């Protein structure tokens, strides 16, 4: 009985090995065929959210993706200290590049968080001064429009400027809106 089971196991193992080998051969052949036929890749134009990375950035970041991958907020071990030092160095480099103080540089996870932080931070700072009118355009990014809708529920007046068919704001509409907002602020 044991010999029969061993024999069946050998047959199954042999069949599985043959099947895997054939699958691997087919996959290899398909891969080669795909690379031999020149295929045009579509042109990628959606660089708002992501874009090809500059090779210099890849080179500069590679150590932090492979070996120095600590959490800069974990300050109880070497990996955290090393990561925090790298973040502070980057903060100083950005500040020097734009003529700012490193304490003025805030890193975020992306554009949405940056827009929310800026819009809600500035309006929160001015909320008790009577400066409660936010002006934006109807074609703004969704995260900006979402922040403006949120602010309107918190007592801010939000004006959404229309754009012309070509996407440009009419200067007359813009001027009248700014003058109206300015007069509203003076009256308060």
C-alpha positions as CSV (number, residue, x, y, z in Angstrom):
1,X,0.0,0.0,0.0
2,X,2.8,2.4,0.9
3,X,4.6,1.6,-2.3
4,X,1.4,2.3,-4.2
5,X,1.1,5.7,-2.6
6,X,4.7,6.4,-3.3
7,X,4.3,5.4,-6.9
8,X,1.2,7.6,-7.2
9,X,3.0,10.5,-5.6
10,X,5.9,10.2,-8.1
11,X,3.5,10.2,-11.0
12,X,1.7,13.3,-9.7
13,X,5.0,15.0,-9.0
14,X,6.2,14.2,-12.5
15,X,3.0,15.4,-14.1
16,X,3.1,18.6,-12.0
17,X,6.7,19.2,-13.0
18,X,6.0,18.7,-16.6
19,X,3.0,21.0,-16.5
20,X,5.0,23.7,-14.7
21,X,7.8,23.3,-17.2
22,X,5.4,23.7,-20.2
23,X,3.8,26.8,-18.5
24,X,7.2,28.4,-18.0
25,X,8.2,27.6,-21.6
26,X,4.9,29.2,-22.9
27,X,5.4,32.3,-20.6
28,X,9.0,32.7,-21.8
29,X,7.9,32.4,-25.4
30,X,5.1,34.9,-25.0
31,X,7.5,37.4,-23.2
32,X,10.0,37.0,-26.0
33,X,7.4,37.5,-28.7
34,X,6.0,40.6,-26.9
35,X,9.5,42.1,-26.8
36,X,10.3,41.2,-30.4
37,X,7.2,43.0,-31.8
38,X,7.8,46.8,-31.5
39,X,4.8,48.2,-29.7
40,X,4.1,51.8,-29.3
41,X,3.4,52.9,-25.8
42,X,0.7,55.5,-25.3
43,X,1.9,59.0,-24.5
44,X,1.4,59.6,-20.8
45,X,0.0,63.1,-20.2
46,X,-1.5,62.8,-16.7
47,X,1.5,64.2,-14.8
48,X,-0.6,66.1,-12.3
49,X,-0.6,63.1,-9.9
50,X,2.6,61.3,-10.9
51,X,5.4,61.7,-13.4
52,X,8.6,60.0,-14.3
53,X,11.2,60.6,-11.7
54,X,14.4,62.5,-12.5
55,X,17.3,60.1,-12.4
56,X,19.1,62.4,-9.9
57,X,16.2,62.1,-7.5
58,X,16.3,58.3,-7.9
59,X,20.0,58.3,-7.1
60,X,19.6,60.6,-4.1
61,X,16.6,58.6,-2.7
62,X,17.9,55.1,-3.3
63,X,19.8,54.8,0.0
64,X,16.6,55.7,1.9
65,X,14.6,53.0,0.0
66,X,17.2,50.2,0.5
67,X,19.1,50.6,3.7
68,X,18.3,53.9,5.5
69,X,14.6,53.4,5.6
70,X,13.8,54.4,9.2
71,X,10.8,56.4,10.3
72,X,11.9,60.0,11.0
73,X,9.4,60.2,13.8
74,X,10.8,57.2,15.7
75,X,13.5,58.8,17.8
76,X,14.3,55.8,20.0
77,X,16.7,54.1,17.7
78,X,19.4,54.6,15.1
79,X,17.1,54.1,12.0
80,X,14.8,56.9,13.2
81,X,17.7,59.2,14.0
82,X,19.2,58.6,10.6
83,X,15.9,59.2,8.8
84,X,15.2,62.4,10.9
85,X,18.6,63.7,10.0
86,X,18.0,63.1,6.3
87,X,14.6,64.8,6.4
88,X,16.1,67.9,8.2
89,X,18.9,68.0,5.6
90,X,16.3,67.9,2.8
91,X,14.3,70.6,4.6
92,X,17.4,72.9,4.8
93,X,18.2,72.2,1.1
94,X,14.7,73.3,0.0
95,X,14.8,76.3,2.3
96,X,18.2,77.4,0.9
97,X,16.9,76.9,-2.7
98,X,14.0,79.2,-2.2
99,X,15.5,81.7,0.3
100,X,13.4,80.6,3.2
101,X,14.0,79.5,6.8
102,X,14.0,75.7,7.2
103,X,11.3,76.2,9.9
104,X,9.0,77.5,7.2
105,X,9.2,74.3,5.1
106,X,6.5,71.7,5.7
107,X,6.6,68.3,3.9
108,X,3.3,66.7,3.1
109,X,2.2,63.5,1.4
110,X,1.1,65.2,-1.7
111,X,-0.9,68.0,-3.4
112,X,-4.2,67.3,-1.7
113,X,-2.8,67.5,1.8
114,X,-0.8,70.5,0.8
115,X,-3.8,72.4,-0.6
116,X,-5.9,71.4,2.5
117,X,-3.2,72.5,4.9
118,X,-2.7,75.9,3.2
119,X,-6.4,76.7,2.6
120,X,-7.7,75.6,6.0
121,X,-4.6,77.0,7.8
122,X,-4.8,80.5,6.3
123,X,-8.6,80.7,6.8
124,X,-8.4,79.5,10.3
125,X,-5.7,82.1,11.1
126,X,-7.9,84.9,9.7
127,X,-11.3,83.6,10.9
128,X,-11.7,86.1,13.7
129,X,-10.5,89.1,11.8
130,X,-13.5,89.6,9.5
131,X,-11.4,88.3,6.6
132,X,-13.9,85.6,5.8
133,X,-14.2,85.7,2.0
134,X,-12.5,83.1,-0.1
135,X,-12.3,83.5,-3.9
136,X,-11.5,80.6,-6.2
137,X,-12.5,79.4,-9.7
138,X,-15.1,76.9,-10.7
139,X,-12.4,74.8,-12.5
140,X,-10.1,74.4,-9.4
141,X,-8.9,71.0,-8.4
142,X,-11.4,68.9,-6.5
143,X,-9.5,69.1,-3.2
144,X,-9.6,72.9,-3.3
145,X,-13.3,72.9,-4.1
146,X,-13.9,70.4,-1.3
147,X,-12.0,72.6,1.1
148,X,-14.0,75.7,0.0
149,X,-17.3,73.8,0.4
150,X,-16.2,72.8,3.9
151,X,-15.3,76.5,4.7
152,X,-18.7,77.6,3.6
153,X,-20.3,75.4,6.3
154,X,-18.0,77.2,8.8
155,X,-19.3,80.7,8.0
156,X,-16.9,81.7,5.3
157,X,-18.3,83.3,2.1
158,X,-16.9,81.5,-0.9
159,X,-17.1,83.0,-4.4
160,X,-16.5,80.6,-7.4
161,X,-15.4,82.7,-10.4
162,X,-16.5,81.4,-13.7
163,X,-14.1,80.8,-16.5
164,X,-14.5,81.6,-20.2
165,X,-14.7,78.9,-22.9
166,X,-10.9,79.0,-23.2
167,X,-10.4,78.5,-19.5
168,X,-9.3,82.0,-18.7
169,X,-10.9,84.2,-16.0
170,X,-12.5,87.4,-17.3
171,X,-10.6,90.3,-15.7
172,X,-13.8,92.3,-15.4
173,X,-15.4,89.5,-13.3
174,X,-12.2,89.1,-11.3
175,X,-11.9,92.8,-10.6
176,X,-15.6,93.2,-9.5
177,X,-15.3,90.2,-7.2
178,X,-12.1,91.5,-5.6
179,X,-13.6,95.0,-5.2
180,X,-16.8,93.6,-3.6
181,X,-14.8,91.3,-1.2
182,X,-12.5,94.3,-0.3
183,X,-15.6,96.5,0.5
184,X,-17.1,93.7,2.6
185,X,-13.9,93.4,4.6
186,X,-13.7,97.1,5.2
187,X,-17.3,97.3,6.4
188,X,-16.6,94.7,9.1
